[in-house]
Amino acid sequence: MLGNTDAVASLAVKDLAVARQFYTGILGLTESGGDGEELLTLKSGSSEFNVYRSQYAGTNQATAMTWAVGNVDETVRALKAKGVAVEHYDMPGMTREGDIHIAGEMRIAWFKNPDGNILNLINR
């Protein structure tokens, strides 16, 4: 039924102005729409996602969004240069080299947005 329909992720935030600065200013995404102080739509590659104002922002304790990037290490260096802190987790079957978690050929890094939503990078 939904297999041929695009899905759109939605992330809750407390303050759209802070979210706008993080996603456009730090992550380099493009604002593609929105609705005043309640909703911001952002473009990332060929996909879009919504950021909306909610009192429940940051309550999800699991990864909320993933970006598949060519080089996780390089992307992490660029994020850290812009002041983004990288998260470290102890997970079965994974080792860590600095900020990069490794599971076989997979290289992963986690970080949070200003509201504490967990975001990550993974190599393609």
N, CA, C and O of each residue as an XYZ file, in Angstrom:
496
protein
N       0.803     -1.189      0.000
C       0.000      0.000      0.000
C       0.856      1.268      0.000
O       0.568      2.193     -0.760
N       1.904      1.336      0.834
C       2.744      2.533      0.905
C       4.109      2.342      0.246
O       4.934      3.256      0.263
N       4.352      1.189     -0.322
C       5.658      0.858     -0.877
C       6.162      1.784     -1.966
O       7.373      1.873     -2.166
N       5.298      2.467     -2.668
C       5.716      3.380     -3.735
C       5.548      4.838     -3.352
O       5.569      5.716     -4.214
N       5.381      5.101     -2.065
C       5.184      6.457     -1.574
C       6.391      6.879     -0.747
O       6.867      6.120      0.097
N       6.885      8.091     -0.991
C       8.009      8.594     -0.202
C       7.594      8.819      1.240
O       6.474      9.252      1.510
N       8.488      8.527      2.159
C       8.267      8.785      3.579
C       9.030     10.045      3.973
O      10.060     10.366      3.382
N       8.527     10.741      4.958
C       9.163     11.954      5.456
C       9.354     11.813      6.954
O       8.388     11.589      7.684
N      10.585     11.942      7.420
C      10.865     11.881      8.850
C      10.450     13.189      9.509
O      10.425     14.236      8.863
N      10.127     13.126     10.792
C       9.773     14.315     11.570
C      10.530     14.277     12.884
O      10.519     13.272     13.595
N      11.192     15.388     13.198
C      11.946     15.499     14.440
C      11.362     16.616     15.293
O      11.141     17.723     14.802
N      11.113     16.334     16.553
C      10.580     17.331     17.477
C      11.714     18.197     18.025
O      12.787     17.693     18.359
N      11.465     19.498     18.112
C      12.424     20.450     18.686
C      11.672     21.426     19.583
O      10.460     21.594     19.449
N      12.384     22.060     20.485
C      11.759     23.045     21.371
C      11.688     24.421     20.726
O      10.717     25.152     20.926
N      12.715     24.782     19.949
C      12.829     26.137     19.403
C      13.225     26.046     17.931
O      14.319     25.584     17.605
N      12.334     26.489     17.045
C      12.620     26.395     15.608
C      13.788     27.273     15.182
O      14.509     26.917     14.250
N      13.993     28.400     15.831
C      15.118     29.267     15.464
C      16.451     28.565     15.755
O      17.376     28.628     14.945
N      16.544     27.909     16.889
C      17.755     27.159     17.238
C      17.933     25.989     16.272
O      19.042     25.729     15.806
N      16.842     25.285     15.974
C      16.900     24.163     15.030
C      17.320     24.637     13.651
O      18.139     23.988     12.999
N      16.777     25.756     13.194
C      17.122     26.305     11.876
C      18.631     26.573     11.801
O      19.280     26.221     10.816
N      19.177     27.191     12.838
C      20.614     27.480     12.854
C      21.437     26.201     12.816
O      22.432     26.125     12.095
N      21.029     25.191     13.590
C      21.766     23.931     13.616
C      21.723     23.238     12.257
O      22.763     22.879     11.704
N      20.527     23.052     11.726
C      20.392     22.277     10.491
C      20.881     23.013      9.251
O      21.463     22.389      8.363
N      20.661     24.322      9.166
C      21.129     25.046      7.985
C      22.535     25.588      8.185
O      23.377     25.465      7.296
N      22.798     26.186      9.339
C      24.097     26.809      9.580
C      25.221     25.833      9.851
O      26.335     26.022      9.363
N      24.949     24.793     10.619
C      26.003     23.840     10.984
C      26.025     22.638     10.044
O      27.078     22.275      9.520
N      24.857     22.017      9.831
C      24.840     20.821      8.975
C      24.799     21.160      7.487
O      25.075     20.294      6.656
N      24.460     22.399      7.133
C      24.475     22.814      5.735
C      23.271     22.374      4.917
O      23.354     22.303      3.691
N      22.146     22.077      5.576
C      20.940     21.680      4.858
C      20.225     22.925      4.339
O      20.507     24.042      4.771
N      19.299     22.719      3.410
C      18.558     23.821      2.812
C      17.132     23.828      3.331
O      16.463     22.795      3.357
N      16.676     24.997      3.743
C      15.289     25.142      4.165
C      14.412     25.118      2.918
O      14.652     25.873      1.975
N      13.389     24.248      2.910
C      12.555     24.125      1.719
C      11.086     24.448      1.988
O      10.259     24.369      1.079
N      10.763     24.804      3.201
C       9.385     25.157      3.514
C       9.184     25.264      5.000
O      10.135     25.199      5.778
N       7.941     25.428      5.388
C       7.637     25.504      6.799
C       6.331     26.224      7.034
O       5.598     26.564      6.104
N       6.061     26.447      8.318
C       4.817     27.078      8.715
C       5.080     27.931      9.952
O       4.796     27.504     11.071
N       5.613     29.115      9.762
C       5.843     30.038     10.874
C       6.732     29.478     11.957
O       7.855     29.044     11.701
N       6.217     29.493     13.167
C       6.982     29.057     14.337
C       6.685     27.623     14.752
O       7.089     27.201     15.835
N       5.991     26.871     13.916
C       5.598     25.515     14.283
C       6.306     24.424     13.492
O       6.516     23.329     14.013
N       6.683     24.701     12.232
C       7.206     23.658     11.351
C       8.256     24.220     10.417
O       8.104     25.316      9.878
N       9.316     23.466     10.232
C      10.388     23.788      9.309
C      10.632     22.541      8.471
O      10.805     21.452      9.018
N      10.648     22.687      7.152
C      10.951     21.561      6.269
C      12.344     21.783      5.704
O      12.664     22.871      5.224
N      13.168     20.748      5.763
C      14.564     20.839      5.334
C      14.844     19.822      4.245
O      14.291     18.722      4.240
N      15.716     20.212      3.320
C      16.130     19.336      2.227
C      17.530     18.823      2.518
O      18.436     19.586      2.853
N      17.685     17.516      2.381
C      18.977     16.858      2.577
C      19.152     15.885      1.424
O      18.490     14.848      1.385
N      20.034     16.203      0.484
C      20.153     15.381     -0.712
C      18.865     15.472     -1.500
O      18.386     16.572     -1.774
N      18.293     14.335     -1.871
C      17.030     14.341     -2.606
C      15.834     14.122     -1.684
O      14.707     13.985     -2.160
N      16.062     14.087     -0.381
C      14.963     13.868      0.565
C      14.684     15.143      1.362
O      15.487     16.076      1.396
N      13.522     15.142      1.996
C      13.141     16.232      2.883
C      12.678     15.637      4.206
O      12.236     14.489      4.266
N      12.786     16.436      5.265
C      12.243     16.024      6.551
C      11.717     17.250      7.273
O      12.098     18.383      6.975
N      10.841     17.000      8.220
C      10.221     18.070      8.986
C      10.825     18.176     10.372
O      11.161     17.175     11.005
N      10.952     19.403     10.826
C      11.325     19.708     12.201
C      10.155     20.513     12.744
O       9.788     21.541     12.174
N       9.575     20.055     13.831
C       8.391     20.731     14.355
C       8.545     21.003     15.841
O       9.248     20.286     16.553
N       7.878     22.046     16.289
C       7.952     22.453     17.689
C       7.071     21.529     18.527
O       5.908     21.290     18.203
N       7.661     21.009     19.629
C       6.932     20.094     20.502
C       7.507     20.125     21.911
O       8.715     20.276     22.098
N       6.643     19.984     22.880
C       7.104     19.893     24.275
C       7.835     18.580     24.542
O       8.509     18.445     25.563
N       7.708     17.607     23.631
C       8.344     16.299     23.807
C       9.699     16.196     23.111
O      10.257     15.105     22.999
N      10.214     17.293     22.656
C      11.502     17.306     21.953
C      12.591     16.655     22.801
O      12.698     16.907     24.001
N      13.390     15.822     22.158
C      14.546     15.219     22.816
C      14.242     14.048     23.726
O      15.137     13.576     24.427
N      13.018     13.565     23.741
C      12.688     12.456     24.645
C      12.964     11.086     24.034
O      12.983     10.088     24.754
N      13.178     11.017     22.729
C      13.506      9.750     22.071
C      14.937      9.366     22.468
O      15.853     10.173     22.313
N      15.135      8.177     22.964
C      16.460      7.735     23.398
C      17.139      6.818     22.372
O      18.102      6.122     22.693
N      16.628      6.827     21.146
C      17.194      6.011     20.071
C      17.532      6.915     18.884
O      17.136      8.080     18.853
N      18.256      6.381     17.924
C      18.620      7.149     16.744
C      17.362      7.573     15.999
O      16.496      6.752     15.697
N      17.275      8.870     15.708
C      16.097      9.421     15.041
C      16.306      9.594     13.538
O      15.342      9.532     12.776
N      17.544      9.810     13.100
C      17.807     10.026     11.685
C      19.238      9.628     11.360
O      20.144      9.794     12.177
N      19.427      9.099     10.148
C      20.738      8.646      9.685
C      21.045      9.276      8.343
O      20.178      9.378      7.475
N      22.299      9.699      8.180
C      22.795     10.156      6.882
C      23.836      9.159      6.396
O      24.785      8.853      7.119
N      23.669      8.648      5.178
C      24.668      7.780      4.555
C      25.646      8.689      3.825
O      25.284      9.346      2.848
N      26.866      8.724      4.294
C      27.884      9.612      3.726
C      29.024      8.779      3.157
O      29.201      7.620      3.532
N      29.784      9.361      2.268
C      30.898      8.641      1.668
C      32.030      8.380      2.648
O      32.614      7.296      2.646
N      32.348      9.361      3.486
C      33.475      9.254      4.396
C      33.056      9.751      5.775
O      32.998     10.957      6.014
N      32.766      8.829      6.674
C      32.313      9.186      8.017
C      33.384      9.971      8.757
O      33.080     10.968      9.412
N      34.622      9.537      8.662
C      35.718     10.199      9.395
C      35.830     11.670      8.998
O      35.949     12.544      9.857
N      35.792     11.933      7.713
C      35.905     13.302      7.202
C      34.702     14.144      7.637
O      34.858     15.305      8.016
N      33.528     13.570      7.581
C      32.319     14.295      7.984
C      32.349     14.598      9.474
O      31.952     15.688      9.886
N      32.810     13.660     10.287
C      32.930     13.890     11.727
C      33.917     15.022     12.003
O      33.648     15.882     12.841
N      35.042     15.032     11.316
C      36.009     16.125     11.509
C      35.372     17.471     11.194
O      35.578     18.438     11.928
N      34.601     17.546     10.112
C      33.949     18.791      9.716
C      32.903     19.218     10.749
O      32.794     20.402     11.066
N      32.136     18.260     11.273
C      31.140     18.588     12.294
C      31.805     19.074     13.579
O      31.366     20.056     14.179
N      32.857     18.387     13.996
C      33.562     18.787     15.211
C      34.166     20.172     15.066
O      34.207     20.933     16.033
N      34.636     20.511     13.871
C      35.192     21.848     13.620
C      34.121     22.928     13.781
O      34.441     24.089     14.032
N      32.856     22.547     13.639
C      31.746     23.488     13.807
C      31.148     23.408     15.210
O      30.106     24.004     15.482
N      31.813     22.666     16.098
C      31.388     22.608     17.486
C      30.418     21.499     17.844
O      29.885     21.493     18.954
N      30.170     20.554     16.937
C      29.263     19.452     17.217
C      30.003     18.387     18.016
O      31.082     17.947     17.619
N      29.428     17.973     19.139
C      30.019     16.926     19.969
C      29.601     15.558     19.431
O      28.450     15.362     19.041
N      30.531     14.630     19.412
C      30.270     13.273     18.943
C      30.012     12.388     20.160
O      30.705     12.477     21.173
N      29.004     11.537     20.034
C      28.610     10.646     21.123
C      29.352      9.312     21.007
O      29.684      8.871     19.907
N      29.603      8.686     22.137
C      30.231      7.363     22.166
C      29.309      6.400     22.903
O      28.802      6.707     23.982
N      29.102      5.245     22.311
C      28.231      4.234     22.902
C      28.965      2.900     22.953
O      29.746      2.577     22.058
N      28.709      2.132     24.001
C      29.229      0.774     24.097
C      28.164     -0.155     23.530
O      27.072     -0.280     24.083
N      28.500     -0.807     22.415
C      27.533     -1.687     21.769
C      28.182     -3.017     21.462
O      29.339     -3.063     21.042
N      27.451     -4.101     21.666
C      28.000     -5.421     21.372
C      28.400     -5.536     19.902
O      27.680     -5.078     19.015
N      29.533     -6.140     19.662
C      29.989     -6.368     18.297
C      30.613     -5.164     17.622
O      30.943     -5.224     16.438
N      30.781     -4.075     18.351
C      31.389     -2.874     17.778
C      32.650     -2.517     18.534
O      32.747     -2.688     19.749
N      33.605     -2.019     17.786
C      34.795     -1.431     18.386
C      34.751      0.053     18.057
O      33.875      0.509     17.322
N      35.691      0.796     18.600
C      35.713      2.223     18.333
C      37.134      2.666     18.067
O      38.061      2.301     18.790
N      37.293      3.461     17.015
C      38.557      4.135     16.701
C      38.297      5.620     16.850
O      37.722      6.246     15.960
N      38.718      6.191     17.977
C      38.423      7.600     18.228
C      36.923      7.792     18.343
O      36.283      7.213     19.222
N      36.357      8.606     17.454
C      34.924      8.888     17.478
C      34.108      7.966     16.583
O      32.882      8.071     16.547
N      34.764      7.071     15.866
C      34.086      6.234     14.885
C      33.860      4.830     15.445
O      34.802      4.165     15.876
N      32.616      4.394     15.434
C      32.262      3.026     15.833
C      32.382      2.141     14.600
O      32.026      2.552     13.496
N      32.882      0.930     14.791
C      33.138      0.040     13.663
C      32.499     -1.321     13.918
O      32.645     -1.915     14.986
N      31.783     -1.793     12.896
C      31.198     -3.134     12.909
C      31.425     -3.705     11.520
O      30.682     -3.400     10.587
N      32.453     -4.535     11.384
C      32.809     -5.063     10.063
C      33.221     -3.928      9.141
O      34.138     -3.171      9.460
N      32.552     -3.802      7.995
C      32.839     -2.726      7.036
C      32.097     -1.434      7.376
O      32.343     -0.393      6.767
N      31.205     -1.504      8.334
C      30.386     -0.352      8.679
C      31.124      0.589      9.620
O      31.690      0.165     10.627
N      31.110      1.877      9.275
C      31.689      2.929     10.108
C      30.552      3.875     10.474
O      29.835      4.360      9.598
N      30.389      4.136     11.768
C      29.239      4.883     12.259
C      29.698      5.927     13.272
O      30.632      5.696     14.041
N      29.033      7.069     13.260
C      29.258      8.085     14.286
C      27.908      8.675     14.675
O      27.038      8.867     13.826
N      27.741      8.960     15.958
C      26.507      9.539     16.466
C      26.764     10.929     17.009
O      27.842     11.212     17.532
N      25.772     11.795     16.882
C      25.800     13.134     17.470
C      24.362     13.523     17.778
O      23.428     12.833     17.369
N      24.181     14.623     18.497
C      22.835     15.052     18.866
C      22.568     16.458     18.344
O      23.485     17.262     18.175
N      21.294     16.735     18.094
C      20.915     18.103     17.765
C      20.767     18.864     19.082
O      20.877     18.249     20.142
N      20.524     20.172     19.059
C      20.451     20.929     20.318
C      19.383     20.448     21.296
O      19.478     20.734     22.489
N      18.371     19.726     20.818
C      17.330     19.215     21.703
C      17.618     17.814     22.221
O      16.831     17.275     23.000
N      18.726     17.213     21.809
C      19.087     15.895     22.286
C      18.619     14.749     21.396
O      18.805     13.583     21.746
N      18.009     15.064     20.238
C      17.657     13.999     19.302
C      18.947     13.362     18.792
O      19.887     14.066     18.424
N      18.989     12.046     18.772
C      20.197     11.335     18.362
C      20.188     11.162     16.833
O      19.248     10.621     16.250
N      21.262     11.639     16.220
C      21.445     11.573     14.774
C      22.707     10.787     14.499
O      23.588     10.732     15.356
N      22.825     10.174     13.322
C      24.081      9.484     13.053
C      24.478      9.522     11.591
O      23.703      9.873     10.702
N      25.710      9.146     11.397
C      26.334      9.039     10.069
C      26.767      7.606      9.883
O      27.229      6.956     10.821
N      26.618      7.119      8.674
C      27.088      5.778      8.357
C      27.714      5.824      6.967
O      27.265      6.574      6.100
N      28.745      5.025      6.763
C      29.368      4.996      5.437
C      28.438      4.291      4.459
O      27.672      3.407      4.843
N      28.511      4.682      3.215
C      27.661      4.048      2.186
C      28.169      2.698      1.821
O      27.579      2.025      0.975
